[in-house]
Amino acid sequence: MEGDAAGDAGGGGGGGGDRSSFVIGIIENRAKEVGVAAFDLRSASLHLSQYIETSCSYHNTKTLLHFYDPMVIIVPPNKTAADGMVGVSELVGKHYPANKKMTMARGCFDDTKGAVMVKNLSARDPSALGLDTYCKQYYLCLAAASATVKWYARATHCDNTRPTTEKGLFITNHSLSVTFNGSFDHMNIDSTSVQTLEIIDPLHTELWGTSNKKKSLFQMLKTTKTTGGARLLRANLLQPLKDIQTINTRLDCLDELMSNEELFFGLTQGLRKFPKESDKVLCHFCFKSKKVTAEVLKPANGRRSQMLISDIIVLKTALDAIPFFSKVLKGAKSFLLRNVYQTVCENPKYASMRKRIGDVIDEDVVHSRAPFVACTQQCFAIKAGIDGLLDVARRSFCDTSEAIHNLANKYREEYNMPNLKIPYNNRQGFYFIIPQRDITDRLPNKFIQVVRHGKNVHCSSFELASLNVRNKSAAAECFLRTELCLEGLVDEIREDIGMLTVLAEVLCLLDMIVNSFAHTISTKPVDRYTRPEFTDDGPMAINAGRHPILETVHTDFVPNNIFLSEASNMVLVMGPNMSGKSTYLQQICLIVILAQIGCYVPAQFASLRVVDRIFTRIGNGDNVENNSSTRLSLIVVDELGRATSSSDGLAIAWSCCEYLLSVNAYTVFATHMEGLSELATMYPNVKILHFEVDLRNDRLDFKFRLKDGVRRVPHYGLLLARVAGLPASVVDTAAGITSRITEQETTRMNANCEEFRSLQMAYQVAHRLSCLKYSNQGEDYIRDALRNLKESYTAGRLTRER
């Protein structure tokens, strides 16, 4: 739909309370290469990754495992890692419970068999997949895929994302969505950063100063209507896109939705017509069991028959929704929506499959989530007259159902219980609910299995239990006879299984874009969210950016700017505690993540370069990885060195800043150590900002507004000491000491300014040229700006606030 991004629908297990459905195989070699195969049993997708593990702590592997949240991890028995590396088997054993770790013989990790298997199972053409190239380049992940699929074929089948042993199951050829990720094709966010940035879960649910519950970014955006859409949203937040073309394709689609209300509301209505679990059900047909035989027709397998019938009904409901969907999308102009229209709405195979299902399935059968209604629909799914034994079982089912309701009427009259109800669930069948106010003395002895639930009593009777057994037996017979009738239809459906995989991906993608992105933007005031721009290697410029989560609970949230470029790639943010530094750092990262999943951002303007990794040090949790950052990384650091002595803390923070300057990554460094401001006098690519704070009546008045340069709050520590009740003589002595230290620092900084003045001016020129390079202004404006820059440089006026 949007390049390879359409294949992302299976990513990110365990999102939003949904049980993980990933089985992962991992293997490594002595060259520090790791191959990973992630098999999603829910979406019938296989994600292959191979990368260099850059740290002895397996930073990349742990990030990937956190992303997938697997239910099973398959590893070889022996260590195959390089010297100094613990090995993936020991890593998994250390961080995951024993029941999640599965060990398979080294021979099961066969890359040759893996390549053949992937070629046979992939829904895409092998030439389009580029398999010939990947066989040589990514042999480790193919070996992992071989072991993963072999484990599935031997032991498990996905039933509501829970593995259950069922021999004889196999995967239909040309049914899986296979993606090769190679090294990381998405932004890498480590698990510590996911926590500190509150991407999936909030660190604290209570929001200070309000009665509101604080949400994470995922919880704020989770207005999707399908489980698959929520899982895709989670996957994108954990691994945002890096491909600018794919990002812009999503943004173009959002532009059209925001400017065309009829299309937006039409798609919203159209997506509601698809059952919530459509993506999971459509992919169930990728997993094929052995033929229906006498062994299969045992009562114990009735549940499987019922699930198959339910899947057919969901498929029928989904296919019935396509004509309305087609009508809504017919006039769409964006590439993504036009591609969906051409791929799904104009594909005659969907109409053909819908007609073939209509030949067997009754037209009035619809998908239902109510247990007894669903059971009845499944019993009567097949048209009457196709199978005589099925018609007999249906009559028995109807007779026992009617007898149960007659029994309820009898008890209402006999025991004067007009409010007696007869609900149904899949585990118990029918049971009675009697309000306690209807029980005058005690419940008659006829009622058994009595359990109190609040103001009601749940119970049964011997007569009801007997009818329940007969009713369930008749329903099971209906299910088994129906499965026999559906055998030919299911085989025909599996012949075109690839189109169902595509439909599932389309529904997940549109659910995320329409019901999450577009819905979130539409609920905000006009122009509160804007489309971000992307450049290949330009500056990061965000004007009037806001925190996407906190602005929803604070109506007076103060927006702030950020500008980073190659000529000014480090920003030091200064200010006392509680001035807003941590919120500002988190805000920058969340805006970048929103932009790179293809969503509008809370700002007046945003121009970004693609970020390949986000590193954070916010709060007390450190995550230090050697040689992990790159020039395209975004690094945010909050109050580094505060947990040690002042001199050591300043030394550590200074040293880290100098190292990060050498990496050339975009860095935002928040601190209340005013001594770090001296960096700006020595390094022209360091910019100083501060959060505005006023002193009123011996109290700090936080403005939460970012300003240029250093702004020293006059001895606020001494002020707090005086308010706390320290003797005046002690505070006065401390003030004198502080004054002498400040005077020494000022003298040193002035000397540095003079020493590095020429270098500062050169960097200022480079900084302004970089801004003009990516400017959208006309030629006349740029020509005048260049002339003014030349004059300012010649006159020595290129200075900045420190």
Salt bridges, closest charged atoms under 4 A:
GLU2 OE1 - ARG250 NE 2.89
ASP4 OD1 - ARG124 NH1 3.71
ASP8 OD2 - HIS186 NE2 3.48
ASP18 OD2 - ARG231 NH1 3.21
ASP40 OD2 - ARG231 NH2 2.74
GLU166 OE2 - ARG304 NH1 3.24
GLU198 OE1 - LYS214 NZ 2.78
GLU206 OE2 - LYS213 NZ 2.51
ASP252 OD1 - ARG531 NH1 2.78
ASP255 OD2 - ARG531 NH1 2.33
GLU277 OE2 - HIS367 NE2 2.64
GLU277 OE1 - ARG369 NH1 2.58
ASP279 OD2 - ARG42 NE 3.30
GLU295 OE2 - LYS298 NZ 3.26
ASP311 OD2 - HIS284 ND1 2.94
ASP320 OD2 - LYS316 NZ 3.06
ASP320 OD1 - ARG354 NE 3.00
ASP359 OD2 - LYS355 NZ 3.95
ASP387 OD2 - ARG481 NH2 3.09
ASP391 OD1 - ARG394 NH1 3.42
GLU463 OE2 - LYS410 NZ 3.78
GLU463 OE1 - LYS446 NZ 3.70
GLU483 OE2 - ARG304 NH2 3.09
ASP491 OD2 - LYS291 NZ 3.21
GLU492 OE1 - ARG356 NE 2.82
ASP496 OD1 - LYS349 NZ 3.75
ASP537 OD1 - ARG609 NH1 3.27
ASP537 OD1 - ARG631 NH1 3.00
GLU551 OE1 - ARG528 NH2 3.11
GLU551 OE1 - ARG546 NE 2.52
GLU566 OE2 - ARG631 NH1 3.33
ASP622 OD1 - ARG617 NE 2.30
GLU625 OE2 - HIS59 ND1 3.80
GLU639 OE2 - LYS581 NZ 3.24
GLU639 OE1 - HIS672 ND1 2.82
GLU674 OE1 - ARG712 NE 2.99
GLU678 OE2 - ARG748 NE 2.91
GLU692 OE1 - ARG705 NH1 3.29
GLU692 OE1 - LYS707 NZ 3.41
ASP701 OD2 - ARG696 NH1 3.61
ASP701 OD2 - LYS703 NZ 3.03
ASP708 OD1 - LYS687 NZ 3.60
ASP732 OD1 - ARG722 NH2 3.60
GLU779 OE1 - ARG783 NH2 3.94
ASP780 OD1 - ARG783 NH1 3.00
ASP784 OD1 - ARG787 NH1 2.78
